[in-house]
Amino acid sequence: WYRYYYPYAHQQSVHDIHAFLQVHGSGFFHHVPPAYNIDFTAQEKQDIAYLMVSEEDDEDTFIALVQCRQNETPSSTTTQKYADFDTIARSLRTQRNVAFFSVTTCEEFSGSNGDIASFHVSPDDFDIVNVKLKDPKQSLDDFVVINTTPTVMFFDRTATAPIAFPKYRKVHIVLFVQIKVPQHHPSYTAIRKLYHICQSHRVYREDDMVCLVVPQTETRVLTTFGVDIWTPLDTQVTHGTKAPDLLPLLLITDQRDGTFRRYYLDAKDIVGGKGDAAAMEDFVDNFWKGELTTPEIKSTPETETHKNKYGVEIINGNLFEQAVLGRSNKHTLLYLFAPTCGHCKRFSILWNQLAELIHEVEWDSFLDIQQMDVSKNEIVHDRVRVNPAFLPAVYFFPRGGSGSKDRAVQYTIRDKFGDGVGRLSDPLDIIEWLLSVADDLDEVTLLRNLEDFEAQEGKKARIKQQELQQQQQQQQQQPERSNIRRRKR
């Protein structure tokens, strides 16, 4: 009743909040079940509850969000902070694992009026076990979402994906598991360990980390992250040999530096060796210590580059460093595309024309024309950031030593309609941009070469036109001669 009519409780100090919770905590807080898609069947809900709910989950801390409200006339900015806090408190007042308070004495807030902190409250004795202050640069919505997210969520596109994957959440711990398994099964015990790892992180670390459990039925998600559980099963059916256990599998994704880095802990490492507890905990600890230095890269299996019939060099994720960064004596133009991108299909024609033109003017001695299918490959490298928001995308990598290749330049010119490189229809537009961003090219000489080539091409075109006209005249004269012969007969 109190929570419904009063979205937040006012106390004099954090000490008073503690005393309040000692008396009213059991009625004020309550653990909530995992979020479910409303379209799940009763059996599906039962299977998820079996995996996700256990007695150990009661160890999850409650959250008290507290705002500093000192006894002074607030500024207009502070008044707005009060109003924003009230709005969120009202919207979440029925969420029983979260409570809202305000205090007048604000030592825990560095004395700043309007500041907000998240207090982790023990479910056993309702003691405050840790405090996290909101960063002034962080929005209140983001702070609340991060701090009220369940410790571990069962992945669902409708119920949990919107909470797990906003742009500001950069690190995810994903456990791929089998469902409908007994309690001694590795998938079941791995989930229990994941709870311990993520709960400890949630309480005692400042870094945001989203923890998810993904069942093997989410085939699209498994495929996206390169987890193939079907090929071994097909082999088992075809050849009668037992397929290795691929699940549970633990994945860490990291997008903090603008790239998409993935780190895997395989089932054989989780189940064997040290056992799931130590292996998973060490894996996550090593990630936060920066000791996982070799991320997995999405890439097609080719070990060498090859060129299409137009002269465009095809590269993949594994060959990027060798084919681009490793060629310090050559400039590189790299085109990123996806087969399902409509603008890419049209632009690919222009890119092939560009490669032919570069070869004809003999610029391929200092310039590589390359392309990569980003639906099957990715660029993950400490020295460069290549992560376009839209496709098609074109990058220029200048030649030279001392990290010159690291200074990738993206084509970002927009027309009056806001269209970028995908709007181009002439290879010369790319060449014009290239000459504007490359520092060490002899522009005068290169343009002269291009003009000479165009003159030669024009001469060839005129000769071809003349030959075509002569052929047409001959074809016209042939019927006239035939008519003369018929008249003579």
C-alpha positions in Angstrom: 0.0 0.0 0.0 2.8 2.4 0.9 4.8 1.7 -2.2 1.7 2.3 -4.4 0.6 5.6 -3.1 4.1 6.9 -2.2 6.6 6.1 -5.0 9.5 7.0 -2.8 10.1 7.4 0.9 11.9 10.4 2.4 14.5 9.9 5.2 16.9 12.2 7.0 20.0 10.2 6.1 21.2 6.9 4.7 21.5 5.6 8.3 17.7 6.2 8.6 17.1 4.3 5.4 19.0 1.4 6.9 16.9 1.5 10.1 13.7 1.8 8.0 14.7 -1.4 6.0 15.5 -3.3 9.2 11.9 -2.9 10.2 10.0 -2.9 6.9 12.4 -4.6 4.5 10.6 -7.9 4.3 7.4 -6.1 3.3 9.1 -3.5 1.2 11.2 -5.8 -1.0 10.4 -9.1 -2.8 12.2 -11.1 -5.4 10.6 -11.1 -8.9 10.5 -14.1 -11.3 12.3 -14.0 -14.6 10.7 -12.0 -17.4 8.7 -14.1 -19.9 7.4 -13.4 -23.3 3.6 -13.4 -22.9 3.3 -15.6 -26.0 5.2 -18.5 -24.3 3.2 -21.6 -23.6 2.8 -22.9 -20.1 5.3 -25.7 -20.8 7.9 -23.2 -22.1 7.5 -21.1 -19.0 7.9 -24.2 -16.8 11.1 -25.1 -18.7 12.5 -21.6 -18.2 11.6 -21.5 -14.6 13.3 -24.8 -14.0 16.5 -23.5 -15.5 16.5 -19.9 -14.2 14.9 -20.1 -10.7 16.5 -21.9 -7.7 17.1 -21.3 -4.0 20.5 -19.7 -4.8 18.7 -16.9 -6.6 17.6 -15.5 -3.3 21.2 -14.2 -2.9 20.4 -11.6 -5.5 20.5 -8.1 -3.8 17.7 -5.7 -3.8 18.2 -2.1 -5.2 17.5 1.1 -3.4 17.8 4.2 -5.6 18.4 7.2 -3.4 18.4 10.9 -4.3 20.0 13.7 -2.3 17.5 16.5 -1.5 19.1 19.0 0.8 17.1 21.6 2.8 17.8 24.5 0.5 16.0 26.2 -2.4 16.8 24.1 -5.4 18.0 25.6 -8.7 15.9 25.1 -11.9 18.3 22.3 -12.9 18.0 20.6 -9.5 14.2 20.9 -9.6 14.2 19.1 -13.0 16.4 16.3 -11.4 13.8 16.0 -8.7 11.0 15.8 -11.3 12.8 13.1 -13.4 13.5 11.0 -10.3 9.8 11.2 -9.3 8.7 10.2 -12.7 10.9 7.1 -12.7 9.9 6.2 -9.2 6.3 6.3 -10.2 6.9 4.1 -13.3 8.7 1.4 -11.3 6.7 1.6 -8.0 5.3 -1.9 -8.6 8.7 -3.5 -9.2 9.2 -5.2 -5.8 12.9 -5.7 -6.0 13.5 -1.9 -6.4 12.7 0.9 -4.0 13.2 4.7 -4.1 14.2 7.0 -1.3 15.3 10.6 -0.8 17.6 11.9 2.0 18.5 15.3 3.4 21.9 14.5 4.7 24.1 13.6 1.7 27.6 12.7 2.8 27.5 9.6 0.5 26.8 11.9 -2.4 29.7 14.3 -2.0 27.3 16.9 -0.9 25.7 17.6 -4.3 22.0 18.4 -4.3 20.0 16.2 -6.8 22.7 13.5 -7.0 21.5 9.9 -7.2 23.1 6.6 -5.9 22.3 3.0 -6.2 22.4 1.0 -2.9 22.7 -2.8 -2.9 20.6 -4.2 -0.1 21.2 -7.7 1.3 18.1 -9.9 1.1 19.2 -11.7 4.3 19.4 -8.9 6.9 18.6 -5.8 4.7 22.0 -4.3 5.3 23.5 -1.9 2.6 26.4 -3.9 1.1 27.6 -1.4 -1.5 26.9 2.0 -3.0 27.3 3.2 -6.6 27.1 6.9 -7.5 25.6 8.0 -10.8 28.1 9.6 -13.1 27.0 13.2 -13.9 27.6 12.5 -17.6 25.2 9.5 -17.5 21.5 9.9 -18.1 19.1 9.0 -15.3 17.3 6.5 -17.5 20.5 4.7 -18.4 21.6 4.6 -14.8 18.3 3.2 -13.6 18.2 0.5 -16.4 21.7 -0.6 -15.6 21.2 -0.9 -11.9 17.7 -2.5 -12.0 18.5 -5.1 -14.7 18.2 -8.6 -13.3 21.5 -10.3 -12.5 20.9 -13.0 -15.2 18.3 -12.8 -17.9 16.8 -15.5 -20.1 17.1 -14.2 -23.6 13.9 -13.3 -25.3 13.5 -10.9 -28.2 10.5 -9.2 -26.7 10.9 -9.3 -22.9 14.7 -9.0 -22.3 16.4 -8.0 -25.5 15.4 -4.3 -25.2 16.9 -4.2 -21.8 20.1 -6.1 -22.7 21.1 -4.4 -26.0 20.7 -0.6 -25.9 23.7 1.1 -27.5 25.2 2.2 -24.1 25.6 -1.4 -22.9 28.9 -2.5 -24.2 29.8 -5.8 -22.4 27.7 -8.9 -22.5 28.3 -12.4 -20.9 26.3 -14.9 -22.8 25.8 -18.6 -21.8 24.5 -20.9 -24.5 22.8 -23.9 -22.9 20.5 -26.9 -23.5 17.1 -26.8 -22.0 15.0 -29.7 -20.5 18.1 -31.1 -18.7 18.4 -32.7 -15.2 20.0 -30.7 -12.3 23.3 -32.5 -12.6 23.6 -31.5 -16.3 26.5 -29.1 -17.2 24.1 -26.6 -18.6 22.1 -26.4 -15.3 25.2 -26.1 -13.1 26.7 -23.6 -15.5 23.7 -21.3 -15.1 24.0 -21.5 -11.3 27.7 -20.5 -11.5 26.8 -17.7 -13.9 24.5 -16.3 -11.2 27.4 -16.2 -8.7 29.8 -14.6 -11.1 27.3 -11.9 -12.3 25.9 -11.2 -8.8 29.4 -10.6 -7.5 30.2 -8.3 -10.4 26.9 -6.4 -10.1 27.5 -5.6 -6.4 31.2 -4.9 -6.3 32.3 -3.6 -9.7 31.4 -0.3 -11.4 31.6 -1.7 -14.9 28.3 -2.5 -16.5 28.0 -6.2 -17.6 24.8 -7.8 -19.0 24.4 -11.5 -18.3 22.2 -13.6 -20.5 21.2 -17.3 -20.9 20.5 -18.3 -24.5 18.8 -21.7 -25.2 19.9 -23.8 -28.1 16.4 -23.2 -29.7 17.5 -19.6 -30.5 19.3 -20.8 -33.7 19.5 -17.4 -35.3 21.4 -16.0 -32.3 23.7 -19.1 -32.2 24.4 -18.6 -35.9 25.1 -14.9 -35.5 27.8 -15.7 -33.0 29.3 -18.6 -35.0 28.0 -21.4 -32.8 27.2 -24.4 -35.0 25.5 -27.2 -33.1 23.9 -28.8 -36.1 26.9 -30.0 -38.2 28.2 -32.3 -35.5 24.7 -33.7 -35.0 24.4 -34.3 -38.7 27.7 -36.1 -38.7 26.5 -38.2 -35.8 23.4 -39.3 -37.6 25.3 -39.9 -40.9 28.3 -41.7 -39.6 27.1 -43.0 -36.3 29.9 -41.4 -34.3 29.0 -39.5 -31.1 29.1 -35.7 -31.6 31.1 -33.7 -29.0 29.2 -31.6 -26.5 29.2 -28.0 -27.8 27.0 -26.7 -24.9 27.2 -25.1 -22.5 29.4 -22.5 -24.1 30.3 -19.1 -22.6 30.8 -16.0 -24.7 32.0 -12.5 -23.8 31.3 -9.7 -26.3 33.1 -6.3 -25.8 32.2 -3.2 -27.8 33.9 -0.6 -25.5 36.5 0.5 -28.1 34.0 0.7 -31.0 34.9 -2.7 -32.4 33.0 -6.0 -31.7 35.3 -8.4 -29.9 34.3 -11.9 -28.9 35.9 -14.3 -26.5 34.7 -18.0 -26.1 35.0 -20.5 -23.4 34.2 -23.9 -25.0 32.2 -26.7 -23.4 35.2 -28.9 -23.0 36.9 -26.2 -20.9 33.8 -25.6 -18.9 32.9 -29.3 -18.2 36.5 -30.7 -18.1 39.7 -29.5 -16.6 39.0 -27.3 -13.5 35.3 -27.8 -13.7 32.6 -25.3 -14.6 33.0 -23.1 -11.4 36.7 -22.3 -11.6 36.9 -22.2 -15.4 34.1 -19.8 -15.9 35.1 -17.5 -13.0 38.7 -17.4 -14.2 37.6 -16.7 -17.8 35.5 -13.6 -16.7 38.2 -12.4 -14.2 40.8 -12.6 -17.0 38.6 -10.6 -19.3 38.3 -7.7 -16.8 42.0 -7.9 -16.1 42.7 -7.5 -19.8 44.4 -10.9 -20.1 42.2 -12.2 -22.9 44.2 -10.7 -25.7 43.2 -12.7 -28.7 39.5 -12.3 -29.6 37.7 -14.5 -32.0 37.3 -12.9 -35.5 34.3 -13.6 -37.8 35.9 -14.6 -41.1 35.4 -16.8 -44.1 38.0 -19.7 -44.2 40.2 -18.6 -47.1 43.9 -18.3 -46.3 44.8 -16.3 -49.3 43.3 -13.3 -51.1 42.1 -13.6 -54.7 40.9 -11.2 -57.4 37.7 -11.2 -59.3 37.7 -10.8 -63.1 37.7 -7.0 -62.8 40.8 -6.9 -60.6 39.2 -6.3 -57.2 41.0 -8.1 -54.4 38.7 -10.1 -52.1 39.8 -10.2 -48.5 38.3 -11.6 -45.3 38.6 -10.9 -41.6 41.6 -13.1 -40.9 43.5 -11.6 -43.9 42.9 -7.9 -43.1 46.1 -7.3 -41.2 48.2 -9.1 -43.8 46.5 -7.7 -46.9 45.9 -4.1 -45.7 48.1 -3.1 -42.7 51.0 -5.4 -43.8 51.4 -3.7 -47.2 53.1 -0.5 -46.0 54.4 0.3 -49.5 50.9 0.5 -51.1 47.8 2.6 -50.5 44.5 0.7 -50.0 40.9 1.5 -50.9 38.6 -0.9 -49.1 34.9 -1.3 -49.9 32.7 -2.9 -47.3 29.4 -4.4 -48.4 26.7 -7.0 -47.6 24.9 -9.1 -50.2 21.5 -8.0 -48.8 22.3 -4.3 -49.1 20.4 -2.9 -52.1 22.7 0.2 -52.5 25.7 -2.1 -52.4 24.6 -4.1 -55.4 24.6 -0.9 -57.6 27.8 0.4 -56.0 29.6 -2.9 -56.7 29.3 -2.2 -60.4 31.1 1.1 -59.9 33.7 -0.5 -57.7 34.5 -3.1 -60.5 34.8 -0.2 -63.0 37.2 1.6 -60.6 39.4 -1.5 -60.4 39.5 -1.8 -64.2 40.4 1.9 -64.5 43.1 1.8 -61.9 44.7 -1.1 -63.8 44.5 0.6 -67.2 46.2 3.7 -65.9 48.8 1.5 -64.1 48.0 2.9 -60.7 47.8 -0.6 -59.3 51.6 -0.4 -58.7 50.9 1.8 -55.6 47.2 1.3 -54.9 45.2 -1.8 -54.0 41.4 -2.0 -54.7 39.8 -4.4 -52.2 36.4 -5.4 -50.9 35.1 -7.4 -47.9 31.7 -9.0 -47.2 30.9 -7.8 -43.7 28.0 -10.2 -43.4 30.6 -13.0 -43.1 33.7 -11.1 -41.9 34.6 -8.4 -39.5 37.6 -6.1 -38.8 38.9 -6.4 -35.2 42.3 -4.8 -34.7 44.0 -2.8 -31.9 45.4 -0.3 -34.3 42.4 0.7 -36.4 38.7 1.2 -36.0 36.5 0.2 -38.9 32.9 0.0 -37.8 30.6 1.8 -40.4 27.1 2.7 -39.4 25.8 2.3 -42.9 26.7 0.3 -46.1 28.2 0.6 -48.6 31.3 2.1 -46.9 34.7 2.9 -48.4 37.9 3.4 -46.4 41.3 4.7 -47.5 44.4 3.3 -45.8 47.5 5.4 -46.6 50.9 3.8 -47.2 54.0 4.4 -45.2 55.7 3.2 -42.1 55.3 4.3 -38.4 51.6 3.5 -38.3 50.5 5.3 -41.4 48.1 2.5 -42.3 46.4 2.9 -38.9 45.0 6.3 -40.0 42.0 4.9 -41.9 39.9 7.6 -43.6 36.2 6.9 -44.4 34.4 8.4 -47.3 31.9 10.7 -45.5 30.9 13.2 -48.2 27.1 13.7 -48.3 25.0 15.2 -51.0 22.0 17.6 -50.5 19.8 14.5 -49.9 22.1 13.1 -47.2 23.3 10.2 -49.3 26.9 9.1 -49.1 29.2 6.9 -51.1 26.2 4.7 -52.3 24.9 7.6 -54.4 28.0 7.8 -56.6 27.8 6.7 -60.3 31.2 7.5 -61.7 34.6 5.9 -60.6 36.2 9.3 -61.1 34.3 10.6 -58.0 36.2 8.0 -55.9 39.5 9.1 -57.6 38.8 12.7 -56.9 38.2 11.9 -53.2 41.3 9.7 -53.1 43.5 12.6 -54.4 42.1 14.9 -51.7 42.9 12.6 -48.8 46.2 11.0 -49.9 49.2 13.2 -48.9 52.1 11.7 -50.9 50.6 11.3 -54.4 51.9 13.4 -57.3 48.5 14.7 -58.3 49.7 16.6 -61.4 51.4 13.5 -62.9 48.5 11.2 -62.0 45.9 13.5 -63.5 48.0 13.7 -66.7 48.1 9.9 -66.8 44.4 9.9 -66.4 43.9 12.5 -69.2 46.2 10.6 -71.5 44.2 7.4 -70.8 40.9 9.2 -71.4 42.3 10.6 -74.7 43.4 7.2 -75.8 40.0 5.7 -74.8 38.3 8.5 -76.8 40.5 7.8 -79.8 39.6 4.1 -79.6 35.9 5.0 -79.2 36.1 7.2 -82.3 37.8 4.5 -84.4 35.3 1.9 -83.2 32.5 4.3 -84.1 33.9 4.7 -87.6 34.3 1.0 -88.0 30.7 0.5 -86.9 29.5 3.1 -89.4 31.4 1.4 -92.2 29.8 -1.9 -91.3 26.4 -0.3 -91.4 27.1 1.2 -94.8 28.2 -2.1 -96.2 25.1 -3.8 -94.8 23.0 -1.2 -96.5 24.8 -1.5 -99.9 24.4 -5.3 -99.9 20.6 -5.3 -100.4 20.9 -2.7 -103.2 23.3 -5.0 -105.1 20.9 -7.9 -104.7 18.1 -5.9 -106.1 20.2 -5.0 -109.2 20.9 -8.7 -109.8 17.2 -9.6 -109.6 16.3 -6.8 -112.1 18.9 -8.1 -114.6 17.5 -11.6 -114.4 
